């Protein structure tokens, strides 16, 4: 594979962009001892409280054992709590504690600002097209 092809290889470009853009935000999170996996979990539970573990694993793009381990660590830190659903005691859901919400909220605001900064390099008309293109790719994968 020559260099020109590699530079134009879509998967490489996506990985490169994801890594570069995520690193800046992950560095900010790491100052508060929050890793990428924990952030994904906290963000998902902030946006969708009372999520089941299997659903959470699907949304954070990690296998369930890894999510289970991270959730246990977040529980131990007092950021996440498990609740048992009244209609089915085997059905456990997860949510942020007040401490978790207090920790996450400033990062939600920072993530919005970070995303705006990222998208600012594209002309306004291209931003919506870009998001639509990403959604089309995601939908084609059955995600």
CNS distance restraints for C-alpha pairs under 8 A (distance, minus, plus):
assign (resid   1 and name CA) (resid   5 and name CA) 6.45 0.50 0.50
assign (resid   1 and name CA) (resid   6 and name CA) 6.75 0.50 0.50
assign (resid   2 and name CA) (resid   6 and name CA) 6.41 0.50 0.50
assign (resid   3 and name CA) (resid   7 and name CA) 6.17 0.50 0.50
assign (resid   4 and name CA) (resid   8 and name CA) 6.38 0.50 0.50
assign (resid   5 and name CA) (resid   9 and name CA) 5.95 0.50 0.50
assign (resid   6 and name CA) (resid  12 and name CA) 7.19 0.50 0.50
assign (resid   7 and name CA) (resid  12 and name CA) 7.35 0.50 0.50
assign (resid   7 and name CA) (resid  13 and name CA) 7.07 0.50 0.50
assign (resid   8 and name CA) (resid  12 and name CA) 7.83 0.50 0.50
assign (resid   8 and name CA) (resid  13 and name CA) 7.06 0.50 0.50
assign (resid   9 and name CA) (resid  13 and name CA) 6.24 0.50 0.50
assign (resid  10 and name CA) (resid  14 and name CA) 6.09 0.50 0.50
assign (resid  11 and name CA) (resid  15 and name CA) 6.08 0.50 0.50
assign (resid  12 and name CA) (resid  16 and name CA) 5.95 0.50 0.50
assign (resid  13 and name CA) (resid  17 and name CA) 6.09 0.50 0.50
assign (resid  14 and name CA) (resid  18 and name CA) 5.98 0.50 0.50
assign (resid  15 and name CA) (resid  19 and name CA) 5.93 0.50 0.50
assign (resid  16 and name CA) (resid  20 and name CA) 6.08 0.50 0.50
assign (resid  17 and name CA) (resid  21 and name CA) 5.94 0.50 0.50
assign (resid  18 and name CA) (resid  22 and name CA) 5.72 0.50 0.50
assign (resid  19 and name CA) (resid  23 and name CA) 5.84 0.50 0.50
assign (resid  20 and name CA) (resid  24 and name CA) 7.00 0.50 0.50
assign (resid  21 and name CA) (resid  25 and name CA) 7.20 0.50 0.50
assign (resid  21 and name CA) (resid 118 and name CA) 7.57 0.50 0.50
assign (resid  22 and name CA) (resid  26 and name CA) 5.91 0.50 0.50
assign (resid  23 and name CA) (resid  27 and name CA) 5.95 0.50 0.50
assign (resid  24 and name CA) (resid  28 and name CA) 6.71 0.50 0.50
assign (resid  25 and name CA) (resid  29 and name CA) 6.40 0.50 0.50
assign (resid  25 and name CA) (resid 111 and name CA) 7.39 0.50 0.50
assign (resid  25 and name CA) (resid 114 and name CA) 7.33 0.50 0.50
assign (resid  26 and name CA) (resid  30 and name CA) 6.03 0.50 0.50
assign (resid  26 and name CA) (resid  35 and name CA) 6.98 0.50 0.50
assign (resid  26 and name CA) (resid  36 and name CA) 6.33 0.50 0.50
assign (resid  27 and name CA) (resid  31 and name CA) 6.63 0.50 0.50
assign (resid  28 and name CA) (resid  32 and name CA) 7.47 0.50 0.50
assign (resid  29 and name CA) (resid  33 and name CA) 6.57 0.50 0.50
assign (resid  29 and name CA) (resid  34 and name CA) 5.13 0.50 0.50
assign (resid  29 and name CA) (resid  35 and name CA) 6.60 0.50 0.50
assign (resid  29 and name CA) (resid  36 and name CA) 7.89 0.50 0.50
assign (resid  29 and name CA) (resid  39 and name CA) 7.83 0.50 0.50
assign (resid  29 and name CA) (resid 107 and name CA) 7.91 0.50 0.50
assign (resid  30 and name CA) (resid  34 and name CA) 5.11 0.50 0.50
assign (resid  30 and name CA) (resid  35 and name CA) 5.97 0.50 0.50
assign (resid  34 and name CA) (resid  38 and name CA) 6.04 0.50 0.50
assign (resid  34 and name CA) (resid  39 and name CA) 6.29 0.50 0.50
assign (resid  35 and name CA) (resid  39 and name CA) 6.11 0.50 0.50
assign (resid  36 and name CA) (resid  40 and name CA) 6.23 0.50 0.50
assign (resid  37 and name CA) (resid  41 and name CA) 6.38 0.50 0.50
assign (resid  37 and name CA) (resid  60 and name CA) 7.57 0.50 0.50
assign (resid  37 and name CA) (resid  67 and name CA) 7.92 0.50 0.50
assign (resid  37 and name CA) (resid  70 and name CA) 7.37 0.50 0.50
assign (resid  38 and name CA) (resid  42 and name CA) 6.03 0.50 0.50
assign (resid  38 and name CA) (resid  70 and name CA) 6.44 0.50 0.50
assign (resid  38 and name CA) (resid  71 and name CA) 7.90 0.50 0.50
assign (resid  38 and name CA) (resid  74 and name CA) 7.56 0.50 0.50
assign (resid  39 and name CA) (resid  43 and name CA) 5.85 0.50 0.50
assign (resid  40 and name CA) (resid  44 and name CA) 6.06 0.50 0.50
assign (resid  40 and name CA) (resid  60 and name CA) 5.57 0.50 0.50
assign (resid  41 and name CA) (resid  45 and name CA) 6.18 0.50 0.50
assign (resid  41 and name CA) (resid  56 and name CA) 7.16 0.50 0.50
assign (resid  41 and name CA) (resid  60 and name CA) 6.33 0.50 0.50
assign (resid  41 and name CA) (resid  67 and name CA) 7.85 0.50 0.50
assign (resid  41 and name CA) (resid  71 and name CA) 7.69 0.50 0.50
assign (resid  42 and name CA) (resid  46 and name CA) 6.04 0.50 0.50
assign (resid  42 and name CA) (resid  96 and name CA) 7.23 0.50 0.50
assign (resid  42 and name CA) (resid 100 and name CA) 7.62 0.50 0.50
assign (resid  42 and name CA) (resid 104 and name CA) 6.90 0.50 0.50
assign (resid  43 and name CA) (resid  47 and name CA) 6.19 0.50 0.50
assign (resid  43 and name CA) (resid 104 and name CA) 7.29 0.50 0.50
assign (resid  43 and name CA) (resid 108 and name CA) 7.64 0.50 0.50
assign (resid  44 and name CA) (resid  48 and name CA) 5.79 0.50 0.50
assign (resid  44 and name CA) (resid  49 and name CA) 7.74 0.50 0.50
assign (resid  44 and name CA) (resid  56 and name CA) 7.16 0.50 0.50
assign (resid  44 and name CA) (resid  59 and name CA) 7.33 0.50 0.50
assign (resid  44 and name CA) (resid  60 and name CA) 7.38 0.50 0.50
assign (resid  45 and name CA) (resid  49 and name CA) 4.87 0.50 0.50
assign (resid  45 and name CA) (resid  50 and name CA) 7.22 0.50 0.50
assign (resid  45 and name CA) (resid  51 and name CA) 6.78 0.50 0.50
assign (resid  45 and name CA) (resid  94 and name CA) 7.18 0.50 0.50
assign (resid  45 and name CA) (resid  95 and name CA) 5.59 0.50 0.50
assign (resid  45 and name CA) (resid  96 and name CA) 6.14 0.50 0.50
assign (resid  46 and name CA) (resid  95 and name CA) 7.55 0.50 0.50
assign (resid  46 and name CA) (resid  96 and name CA) 6.60 0.50 0.50
assign (resid  46 and name CA) (resid 101 and name CA) 7.03 0.50 0.50
assign (resid  46 and name CA) (resid 104 and name CA) 7.58 0.50 0.50
assign (resid  49 and name CA) (resid  94 and name CA) 6.81 0.50 0.50
assign (resid  49 and name CA) (resid  95 and name CA) 4.97 0.50 0.50
assign (resid  49 and name CA) (resid  96 and name CA) 7.13 0.50 0.50
assign (resid  50 and name CA) (resid  83 and name CA) 7.79 0.50 0.50
assign (resid  50 and name CA) (resid  93 and name CA) 4.89 0.50 0.50
assign (resid  50 and name CA) (resid  94 and name CA) 4.87 0.50 0.50
assign (resid  50 and name CA) (resid  95 and name CA) 5.09 0.50 0.50
assign (resid  51 and name CA) (resid  55 and name CA) 6.42 0.50 0.50
assign (resid  51 and name CA) (resid  56 and name CA) 6.20 0.50 0.50
assign (resid  51 and name CA) (resid  93 and name CA) 5.12 0.50 0.50
assign (resid  51 and name CA) (resid  94 and name CA) 5.30 0.50 0.50
assign (resid  51 and name CA) (resid  95 and name CA) 6.92 0.50 0.50
assign (resid  52 and name CA) (resid  56 and name CA) 6.09 0.50 0.50
assign (resid  52 and name CA) (resid  91 and name CA) 7.50 0.50 0.50
assign (resid  52 and name CA) (resid  92 and name CA) 6.18 0.50 0.50
assign (resid  52 and name CA) (resid  93 and name CA) 4.39 0.50 0.50
assign (resid  52 and name CA) (resid  94 and name CA) 6.11 0.50 0.50
assign (resid  53 and name CA) (resid  57 and name CA) 6.10 0.50 0.50
assign (resid  53 and name CA) (resid  64 and name CA) 7.39 0.50 0.50
assign (resid  53 and name CA) (resid  67 and name CA) 7.67 0.50 0.50
assign (resid  53 and name CA) (resid  68 and name CA) 7.39 0.50 0.50
assign (resid  53 and name CA) (resid  92 and name CA) 7.63 0.50 0.50
assign (resid  53 and name CA) (resid  93 and name CA) 6.72 0.50 0.50
assign (resid  53 and name CA) (resid  94 and name CA) 7.12 0.50 0.50
assign (resid  54 and name CA) (resid  58 and name CA) 6.40 0.50 0.50
assign (resid  54 and name CA) (resid  64 and name CA) 6.56 0.50 0.50
assign (resid  55 and name CA) (resid  59 and name CA) 6.35 0.50 0.50
assign (resid  56 and name CA) (resid  60 and name CA) 6.10 0.50 0.50
assign (resid  56 and name CA) (resid  67 and name CA) 7.81 0.50 0.50
assign (resid  57 and name CA) (resid  61 and name CA) 6.04 0.50 0.50
assign (resid  57 and name CA) (resid  62 and name CA) 5.48 0.50 0.50
assign (resid  57 and name CA) (resid  63 and name CA) 5.98 0.50 0.50
assign (resid  57 and name CA) (resid  64 and name CA) 5.32 0.50 0.50
assign (resid  57 and name CA) (resid  67 and name CA) 5.95 0.50 0.50
assign (resid  58 and name CA) (resid  62 and name CA) 6.78 0.50 0.50
assign (resid  58 and name CA) (resid  63 and name CA) 7.63 0.50 0.50
assign (resid  62 and name CA) (resid  66 and name CA) 6.54 0.50 0.50
assign (resid  62 and name CA) (resid  67 and name CA) 6.51 0.50 0.50
assign (resid  63 and name CA) (resid  67 and name CA) 6.52 0.50 0.50
assign (resid  64 and name CA) (resid  68 and name CA) 5.94 0.50 0.50
assign (resid  65 and name CA) (resid  69 and name CA) 6.25 0.50 0.50
assign (resid  66 and name CA) (resid  70 and name CA) 6.27 0.50 0.50
assign (resid  67 and name CA) (resid  71 and name CA) 5.92 0.50 0.50
assign (resid  68 and name CA) (resid  72 and name CA) 6.20 0.50 0.50
assign (resid  69 and name CA) (resid  73 and name CA) 6.42 0.50 0.50
assign (resid  70 and name CA) (resid  74 and name CA) 6.16 0.50 0.50
assign (resid  71 and name CA) (resid  75 and name CA) 6.00 0.50 0.50
assign (resid  71 and name CA) (resid  80 and name CA) 7.06 0.50 0.50
assign (resid  72 and name CA) (resid  76 and name CA) 6.13 0.50 0.50
assign (resid  73 and name CA) (resid  77 and name CA) 6.27 0.50 0.50
assign (resid  74 and name CA) (resid  78 and name CA) 6.31 0.50 0.50
assign (resid  74 and name CA) (resid  79 and name CA) 5.31 0.50 0.50
assign (resid  74 and name CA) (resid  80 and name CA) 5.55 0.50 0.50
assign (resid  75 and name CA) (resid  79 and name CA) 5.65 0.50 0.50
assign (resid  75 and name CA) (resid  80 and name CA) 4.68 0.50 0.50
assign (resid  75 and name CA) (resid  81 and name CA) 5.81 0.50 0.50
assign (resid  78 and name CA) (resid  97 and name CA) 6.90 0.50 0.50
assign (resid  78 and name CA) (resid  99 and name CA) 6.70 0.50 0.50
assign (resid  78 and name CA) (resid 100 and name CA) 7.08 0.50 0.50
assign (resid  79 and name CA) (resid  96 and name CA) 5.80 0.50 0.50
assign (resid  79 and name CA) (resid  97 and name CA) 5.29 0.50 0.50
assign (resid  79 and name CA) (resid  98 and name CA) 7.49 0.50 0.50
assign (resid  79 and name CA) (resid  99 and name CA) 5.60 0.50 0.50
assign (resid  79 and name CA) (resid 100 and name CA) 3.95 0.50 0.50
assign (resid  79 and name CA) (resid 101 and name CA) 7.63 0.50 0.50
assign (resid  80 and name CA) (resid  94 and name CA) 6.80 0.50 0.50
assign (resid  80 and name CA) (resid  95 and name CA) 5.67 0.50 0.50
assign (resid  80 and name CA) (resid  96 and name CA) 4.45 0.50 0.50
assign (resid  80 and name CA) (resid  97 and name CA) 5.29 0.50 0.50
assign (resid  80 and name CA) (resid 100 and name CA) 6.35 0.50 0.50
assign (resid  81 and name CA) (resid  94 and name CA) 5.77 0.50 0.50
assign (resid  81 and name CA) (resid  95 and name CA) 5.58 0.50 0.50
assign (resid  81 and name CA) (resid  96 and name CA) 6.18 0.50 0.50
assign (resid  81 and name CA) (resid  97 and name CA) 6.10 0.50 0.50
assign (resid  82 and name CA) (resid  92 and name CA) 6.39 0.50 0.50
assign (resid  82 and name CA) (resid  93 and name CA) 5.65 0.50 0.50
assign (resid  82 and name CA) (resid  94 and name CA) 4.63 0.50 0.50
assign (resid  82 and name CA) (resid  95 and name CA) 6.57 0.50 0.50
assign (resid  83 and name CA) (resid  92 and name CA) 5.62 0.50 0.50
assign (resid  83 and name CA) (resid  93 and name CA) 5.30 0.50 0.50
assign (resid  83 and name CA) (resid  94 and name CA) 6.20 0.50 0.50
assign (resid  83 and name CA) (resid  95 and name CA) 7.74 0.50 0.50
assign (resid  84 and name CA) (resid  88 and name CA) 7.61 0.50 0.50
assign (resid  84 and name CA) (resid  89 and name CA) 5.61 0.50 0.50
assign (resid  84 and name CA) (resid  90 and name CA) 7.25 0.50 0.50
assign (resid  84 and name CA) (resid  91 and name CA) 6.12 0.50 0.50
assign (resid  84 and name CA) (resid  92 and name CA) 4.59 0.50 0.50
assign (resid  84 and name CA) (resid  93 and name CA) 6.33 0.50 0.50
assign (resid  85 and name CA) (resid  89 and name CA) 5.68 0.50 0.50
assign (resid  85 and name CA) (resid  90 and name CA) 7.80 0.50 0.50
assign (resid  85 and name CA) (resid  91 and name CA) 5.83 0.50 0.50
assign (resid  85 and name CA) (resid  92 and name CA) 6.14 0.50 0.50
assign (resid  85 and name CA) (resid  93 and name CA) 7.11 0.50 0.50
assign (resid  96 and name CA) (resid 100 and name CA) 5.12 0.50 0.50
assign (resid  96 and name CA) (resid 101 and name CA) 5.94 0.50 0.50
assign (resid  97 and name CA) (resid 101 and name CA) 6.20 0.50 0.50
assign (resid  98 and name CA) (resid 102 and name CA) 6.10 0.50 0.50
assign (resid  99 and name CA) (resid 103 and name CA) 6.22 0.50 0.50
assign (resid 100 and name CA) (resid 104 and name CA) 6.03 0.50 0.50
assign (resid 101 and name CA) (resid 105 and name CA) 5.88 0.50 0.50
assign (resid 102 and name CA) (resid 106 and name CA) 7.63 0.50 0.50
assign (resid 103 and name CA) (resid 107 and name CA) 7.53 0.50 0.50
assign (resid 104 and name CA) (resid 108 and name CA) 6.23 0.50 0.50
assign (resid 105 and name CA) (resid 109 and name CA) 6.55 0.50 0.50
assign (resid 106 and name CA) (resid 110 and name CA) 6.27 0.50 0.50
assign (resid 107 and name CA) (resid 111 and name CA) 5.85 0.50 0.50
assign (resid 108 and name CA) (resid 112 and name CA) 6.27 0.50 0.50
assign (resid 109 and name CA) (resid 113 and name CA) 6.36 0.50 0.50
assign (resid 110 and name CA) (resid 114 and name CA) 5.97 0.50 0.50
assign (resid 111 and name CA) (resid 115 and name CA) 6.04 0.50 0.50
assign (resid 112 and name CA) (resid 116 and name CA) 6.20 0.50 0.50
assign (resid 113 and name CA) (resid 117 and name CA) 6.22 0.50 0.50
assign (resid 114 and name CA) (resid 118 and name CA) 6.28 0.50 0.50
assign (resid 115 and name CA) (resid 119 and name CA) 6.11 0.50 0.50
assign (resid 116 and name CA) (resid 120 and name CA) 5.96 0.50 0.50
assign (resid 117 and name CA) (resid 121 and name CA) 7.50 0.50 0.50
assign (resid 119 and name CA) (resid 127 and name CA) 6.65 0.50 0.50
assign (resid 120 and name CA) (resid 124 and name CA) 7.81 0.50 0.50
assign (resid 122 and name CA) (resid 126 and name CA) 6.02 0.50 0.50
assign (resid 122 and name CA) (resid 127 and name CA) 6.06 0.50 0.50
assign (resid 123 and name CA) (resid 127 and name CA) 6.55 0.50 0.50
assign (resid 124 and name CA) (resid 128 and name CA) 7.41 0.50 0.50
assign (resid 125 and name CA) (resid 129 and name CA) 7.00 0.50 0.50
assign (resid 126 and name CA) (resid 130 and name CA) 5.91 0.50 0.50
assign (resid 127 and name CA) (resid 131 and name CA) 6.33 0.50 0.50
assign (resid 128 and name CA) (resid 132 and name CA) 6.10 0.50 0.50
assign (resid 129 and name CA) (resid 133 and name CA) 6.04 0.50 0.50
assign (resid 130 and name CA) (resid 134 and name CA) 6.27 0.50 0.50
assign (resid 131 and name CA) (resid 135 and name CA) 6.14 0.50 0.50
assign (resid 132 and name CA) (resid 136 and name CA) 6.08 0.50 0.50
assign (resid 133 and name CA) (resid 137 and name CA) 6.31 0.50 0.50
assign (resid 134 and name CA) (resid 138 and name CA) 6.18 0.50 0.50
assign (resid 135 and name CA) (resid 139 and name CA) 5.95 0.50 0.50
assign (resid 136 and name CA) (resid 140 and name CA) 6.08 0.50 0.50
assign (resid 137 and name CA) (resid 141 and name CA) 6.53 0.50 0.50
assign (resid 138 and name CA) (resid 142 and name CA) 6.69 0.50 0.50
assign (resid 138 and name CA) (resid 143 and name CA) 5.71 0.50 0.50
assign (resid 139 and name CA) (resid 143 and name CA) 5.80 0.50 0.50
